[in-house]
Every structure is written in C-alpha cells, then in structure tokens.
Amino acid sequence: MSQRPEEVSTQQLMGHIHDARHVTIDIRPIEAYNGWPLQGEARGGHIQGSKAFPYEWTGYENWWQILQDKGVSMDRPVTLYGNDPEKTEQMGSWLMEKGQQQVNIYHGFTREWSADKSLPMERLERYPMLVGPHWVNELINGKDPATFENKEFVVCHSHYGYLKDYHNGHIPGAIELNTMDLESSETWNRRSPGELRQALLKRGITRDTTVVVYGRFSYPDNREKYPGQRAGHLGAMRCAAILLYAGVRDIRILNGGLARWEQAGYPVSRQTNSPEAKDNFGAEIPVHPGVFVDMEQAKNMLQANGSELVSMRSWEEFIGEVSGYNYIGKTGRIPGAIFGNCGSDAYHMENYRNPDHTMREYHEVAANWAKNGIVPEKHIAFYCGTGWRASEAFWNAYLMGWPNVSIYDGGWFEWAGNPDNPIEQGDPGQPSGSAQ
C-alpha cells in the first residue's frame, strides 16, 4: 500500500510557517510563485517563507540536490501546496516513496489563503517584468494578457552576430536583435545615445513600445566555431539592461528564454519578420543613465561608504587563474570588489538559475548576497568581463525592487586594459593575495 501524505488545514499551516524546522514548498509554476495569479488566486505571490519547487522539477535527475539547497532534509517535515490538488497529492506521495519522513499537503491556498488578506504572502517586487511562455503566447495572439495595456509590442530574439540562430527557430512574429547593434565590439560598452536611438527606431521600438526579449540557451562544445550561440539568454539580459537605460517604459523578459517556450509546447517559426521603423523615440536617450556606471564612477564607489562593486565572475577569474576570455590577457580582479559567484566560467550563470533556466528563487539570491554585504541599502554595481553576466545579476536585484543598482559597463575588459589601474590576484582571504 502506497503512503499518503496528511492534509493540513489553514490554521495548522499557520503554525508550520512559524516552525523553524518546517519547510513549506510551493509546487506551482515559478511565475505563480513570483507574483502572477495564474488560476484565479485573489492575491498573486506565495505563502510567506515558502520555497519554490514546481511539480515539473520532480523529473530532474538532481531533484534531491535542488531540495537540499533549499534547506530540505529527509527528517525535516514539509508541507506542499499548489493549485492542482491531484498534482499536490502525487508529489506528496512521490516524496514519501523517496524517503521523506513527514509530508503534509495543503489544498486551501486558492480559496482560503490567497483570499484572506490577513494571511501573510510575498511576491517579487517587479514580477510583471518577468513573464512566462503563456503570457507571451497570449500577447502574440492578440489576447491582451494581464498587465498589458499598450497596443504596440515587439518581441526580440537576441543573438550575438549569429543570424542563423534566429533562422533556426524563434517565437512566431519575433524579430532578430543583434546584441552588437546595442553595444560596441571595440569597447563592449553600450553604444552612444545616437546609435541606440537609430538601432531602436529601426526595429520599431519607441519609449512607449512593449518590448519582450529572450534568447536561446545553447552552449556547444566548439565555441570558437559557433561564437554566436554562446550568447544564449545572457545576451537578452544585456539587451534588456540597455533598453532600460535608453528609456523603454515596458520591458518584459521571457523567464527561461526560448527553451522555456519550447518546453511549454509552443511552436517556433523560421519566417523572417521585418519591423516597421519609427521616427521618434519619444524621449532623449538615456532616460535612466544610472543603469550604468563608468570607470571613474566605479573607482569612486570603491572608496565610498554605502556602495559595493560586485564581481560577477567565476572563482578562477576572480583569483586570477584565468582571464575568462581569449581577447583579455591580464588576469585578476579589481581590488576591493566583492565576489558575486556567477558560476563555472565566463559563459554560465548557473548559480543564478533554476534547473529549467528560469531565474533562481529570489529569496535565495538575496540571502547569498547578504552573506557578502550585498544588500539593498547600498549602491550596488555589478561587473564581469564585458557586462553580460553583470546584466543578469542587475536584473535579479532590479526585479527585487532594489533602489540603487547599476552595471559597471566596462568591466574587467576596460579595467585591465588601463595600465594605471591596480590589479589584485589570489584568494583575498589568504595572506598570499597580491596586488599589482
């Protein structure tokens, strides 16, 4: 006879969320956890203190590692909740079969918890900017999804100088957006206001256009042969940051990129789409210059109280074992920078992503940052090699509603290229760390 989890009431769950040993798990799609009311919830978001583990993640081989990273152990009691009672019960039984000792299920989230404003809930501050495949599908099919008011929109398939990536398949109606049209191949900084204006108007983008950006996740073994494919969704994050800097009012990022679109079962197209050009952006670019800081501003931040420069590079790059790029010779870090721990190398941000390529649960990101003094009360500027990984980190903080976050646009490429700038190498926690 298979084991069945125990159903708990709203009152019982209230006691559980105040029990430090107890873990409450939201099994709904990550969009619902972040704040989107997907199935009639009176309030969007999640039960205060709960962790995100969507039902679909049970199919991943490393499911147990994911749960462990969220503080779950076999001897800690857990309570699961969602919008689908059948899936909730199935996942509860599945966990018990895997050895979880105490599993509860809660079926009252939609009709009781979300409907009662006295019960505590949380959500990602700027969740409407992070959309799921269903939202985009409604948009392109003229159904005016939630939070969408504009009648003009552009969906952009981001790529890095590799147009074939677009032709290999994109969201129906999407146009191609070459990252190099928004940033310079000489400096890797964002392009001049005039160049940005021209690039955006050419693609039918004005300040009042809703712009959806996404990229493809693909990291082939032979990166030198397929350089454009290494862009993946990182390029979309970079483009989104530049769009915000320029002044586009309504930017949406497809959470999980094209991979998530395909996982949801939506079709891809190989038809080339040409946008209708515009002649007036509607504002002087940049509308939000604080999105980026330049080298002198970064230096000032290193000396000032209440600000931090955060290196979004791998540990090997941070301590100076590798530069991370074949066109950057010098290795090391900016003295005084804080380690932000992107992932394994210059092309990955796995420490900031869920297994389905969506943004990592934001509570986890904030908790990891806080250990290193990266907190919303400070002015935080992220940097990496040339601004791509820094852009993804920026969006994590910006979506959480942090009031003063930026990207040091030049990054390690610019800093190391100036012989007058100091460089530090080695583990900063060890006496052997050296400055040059």
N, C-alpha and C positions, 0 to 999 in steps of 0.2 A: 504493500500500500504506500503510495507516494505521500510525502509530507506536505502539509498545507500550512501556509502562514496564518497568523492570527490577525483578525481585523480589529482595528482600534477606532475609538470614537474621537471626535474633535477635542473633547476635554482631555482624553488620555494623551493625544498628540501634543497638546499644550504642555503637559508635564514632560514629555520626551524632549522637546526642543530646549528645555532648560536643564536637561541632564547632560553633563559634560561627556559622559561615556556614550551617549546615544548618538547615532548618525541618521539624519533624515535625508532621503535620496529622492530627487525629482527625476522621473523617468520619461518626461515629455521631451519633445524636440528642443534643442538648445535655444531656438527663437522664443519659445514659450517661457523658458527659464529666464531669459534676458528681459522679457517685458511684453512680448506680443501676445495678446489674447487670441488664441487660435481656435478655441472650441467653446465659445460662449462664457468665458470667465468674466466675472464682473470687474475684476482688477487683474491687470497683467503683472507678471513677475512670479516670484517663487516664495515659498514659506521661509521666513527669516531663519538663516543659519543652515538651510538645506544645501546639499551638494548636487551637482548636475551629473547624471549618468543616464543618458537616453536609452530607451529599451533596445534600440538597434545596436548599441555598443556591445551587447552580450555576444555578438557574433565575432568580435575581435579576439585573436589568439592571446593578446596581452591584457584581457579584461581584468584579471586579478591585480596586475601591476597598476592599472588605472585606479582601481578601487583603493589599493594600498596608498597610493599617492594622495588620495582624498581622506586618508585617516581611517579607513575601514580595515578591521581585522576580524578573523573568524569568531573571536569571542566577544566582540562588541555588538550590542543589539542595534538593528537597523529598522527603519520604517520606510516603506516605499509608497509614493503617491504619484498619481498621474490623472489623465482624463479618460483613460480607457480601462475599465475595471478588469476586463479579461487579460489585457497585457500586464496589468499590475499583479494579478494573481499568478500569471505564468512566470513572471520574473521572480516573484517571491518564492515559488516552488523550485525554480531553477537554482536560486541562490542556496536554498536549503539542501538540495541534492549535491551542490558543490561543497557543502560542509559548513555553511554559515549557521551558527548555533541558534540565534534568535532573530527571526524575521517577522515583522509586522507589516500589514498593509492598511492604507487609509484611502477610503473611497469618497470622502466628503469634500475634496478640495474645491471642485467647481460649484457645487450647490450650497456649501456651508462656508468654507474658509475664505474663498475669494469674495464671497458675497457679504461677509461681515467685516466692516471697516475697522473694528476693534482688534481684529486678529492680525498679528504682525506679518508683513510681507516686504520684500525688497525687489529692486529691479535695477538694471543697468541704466544709468542716468540718461544717456543719449541713445537708447536702444533703437529708435526709429531709423538711425543711420546705418544700422547693421541688419540687412534684410535676408530672408531665406528664399529658396527657389520658388515657393508658392507665391510670394509677393511679386517677384519679378514676372512670373508666368501670368498673373492677373494683369500686371501693368502692360505687357506687350500684347495682350489680348483684349485691351480696352475695357477692363472691368473696374478700373479706378480702385485699387486696393486701399486699405486703411492708411491714413496719414498722408495720402497723396492728393494734392489739391491742384497742381499745375496740369495744364493740358499739353504741354510740350515736354518731351523727355528724350534722352539719348542714352542708349546702352552701349558701353565701350568695352571691347575686347582688347585688353592690354597685351602688348608683346614688345620685345626688345629687338628691334631691327630685323625681325624674322617674320615677314608677312605670311609665309607658309603656315605659321602657327594659326593664323586667322582662317586661312583657306582650308585647313584640316578639320575645321568644325567649330562653330560658335553658336551662341544663343540666337535664335531667329530674330532678324531685324537689327542685330548689333552691328556697329561699325568698328573698324580697327583703330586702335590708338597706339602708335609707336611711342614708347617712353622717351626716345631721343628727340621727339618734337617738343617735349616739355623740359628737357634738361640737356646740357651741353656735353658733347663727347670729349671736349678738351678739359673741362673742369669738373664735370659731373654735378655741378650746381644747377639749380633751376635756371631757366633761360630768362632773358631780360623781360620786363613788362611788355614791351612792344612785341617781342617774339611770341610771348604767351598769348597775347591778345589775338595775334594773327592765327596761331595754331588752334585756339578755341573757336573763333568765329568760323574758320574753315570747316569745323566739324559741327556747326550749328549750335554751339554752346554759348549761352549768354549767362549773365548773373542769375537770371530767373528760370533757367532750364534745370529740370531734374536730371541729374547725371548718375547713372548706375555704372560702377566699374567692377571688373572682375578679371581674373587671369586663369591660365591653365596651370595645373600642378603637374610638372614633369621634370624629372632630373635624370636625364640619360647618362649612362656611364661615360660616353665620349663627349664631354662638354666642349671641347675645342672644335669638334666637327659640327655640333649643334648649339652654337652660343646663344641663339635667341630663346631656346627652350629653357634655359636656366632661369629666365625671368620669373616664370610661374606667376603666382599670386602676389609675390613681393613687388613686382612692377606695378600692379594695380594699386597697392598701398602707397607706393611712391607717387603715382599719378593723382590719387585722391588727395594727398597732402598738398600737392601743387595747386590743385583745383580749389582747395580751401584757402590757400594763400592768395590766389587770384581773386577770389570773392564769390564763387558759385554758392548760392544760398542752400541748395538742396542736393547734398551728395549722399548717395547710397552705395554701400559696399556689399556685394553678394558674399555672404558669410560662407566660406568654404570654396569659393570660386567655381569654375566650370565643373570640377569633379563633383561637387555637391549637386549641381544642376543635373548632371547625368545620373547620379545616384538616386535622385528623386524620380527618375524615369521620364524626364522631359526630353524632347528631341533637340538635336543640333542641326544646324544648317550650313551649307557650303556656298550659299548665294552671297555674292558681293553686294554690300549695301553702301550707297553713297549719300552722305548727309546733305541737307540743304543749308548752304552757308548763310551766315548772318552778317550784318554790317555794323552792329552796335552792341558792345558787351553790356553796357548799362551802368558802368562804374569805372573809376580809374584803378587800374591794377598796380600794386596789390591792395586789396581791401583789408587783408589781415596780414600785415608784414611780420607780426610776431610769431607766425608759424615757424619761421626760420631765424636762426642767429648766424652771424658770420664769425670769422676767426677772432677778431678783436673783441666782439661781444662774448665769445666763448672764454677768452682769456680773462675778461672781467668777471665772469661767473665763477671761475676757479678761485678768484681772490675774495669774492663777496660772501657775506653770511646769508644764509637762506636760499642758496642756489647750489645745484649739483650738475656736473657734466657726467653723463652715464654712457659707458662704452657698451654698445650692443654688438659685441664681437665674441667669438669663441674664446675659450680659455687659452688655447695655443696662440691665438693672435694677441690676446691681452698681455701675456707674459713675454711675448717677443720671440716665440719659437718659429712662427711663420708670419708673413705679412697678410696672407689670405688672398692675394691677388697676384697674377703673373706680371702686372704692369706697375706694381709697387715694390720697390726694392727694400726699403727700410722696414725694420720690424720693431715692435714695442707698442707703447701706449702713451697717451697724453698724461703727464704727471698730475696727480690729483683726481683723475677720473675714477668713477665707481664702476665696478664690474656689473654689467647687466645680464650676462649669460644668455646669449641668443640660442645657442645650440651647438652643433658639431662642427660647422665650418661657415665660410662666407656666404653660402647659398642656402642655408637652412635656418629656420626659426622654430624648431620642433618644441622648444621649451615654452613657446607661447601659443601652441596649437593643440587642439584636441585630436584624437585619432582620425576623425573624419575631415580634418583640415580646417575646421572652424576655429574661431578664436577661443583660446583657453578660458575656462571659467574665471571671470574677472576677480572674484574674491581671492583665488589662488595667486593670480598675478600680483595683486596689491599686497598680499601677505609676504610673498617672496621679496618684493621690492622694499617693504618696510624693514626687513632684516638688515638691509644695507643703507638705511637712511633715505630711501627714495620715497617720499611722502608728498601728498597733495599740498601741504602748507608751503612747500618750497617751489622755486622756479626750477623746473627740470628741463634740461636739453639733452636729447639723445643723439649719439653719433655712432657711426660704424665705419666702413671703408669709404663708401661713396653716398650714403644716405638712404639706401633701400631698407635695410633691416631697422635702421633708426626710425623710418617712417612707420613700419608696422608697430614698433614699440610706442611711438607717438599716438597712434590710433587707439591702442589699448588704454592709455591714460586719458586721451581726449574723450573717448566714449564713456569712461567712468565719470566724466564731468570735472576732471582736474582743471583748475582755473588758469594755470600758468605753465604750459608745456610747449616745448619747441623742439626743433631739429637743428643740430649744428650741421649745416648743409655741406660744408667742405669735407668734414670728417677726417679720417686718417690720411686719405689721399692728399688733401691740401696741407694738413699739419706737417706730415713727414716730408712734403716737398719743399718746405721752407727751412733752410739750414740754420736759421736763427732760433728755431723752436726747440725747446728741450724735449728729450725722449727718455722714457723710463722703461726698463726691462726687468724680467724676473718676477717672482712672486712678491707682491707688495707686503705680504705678511711675514716674509723671511728677511733676515739681515743681508742676504746676498743680493737683494733687489738693488739695481743700479740705475743711476740717471746719467744721461749723456748731454 
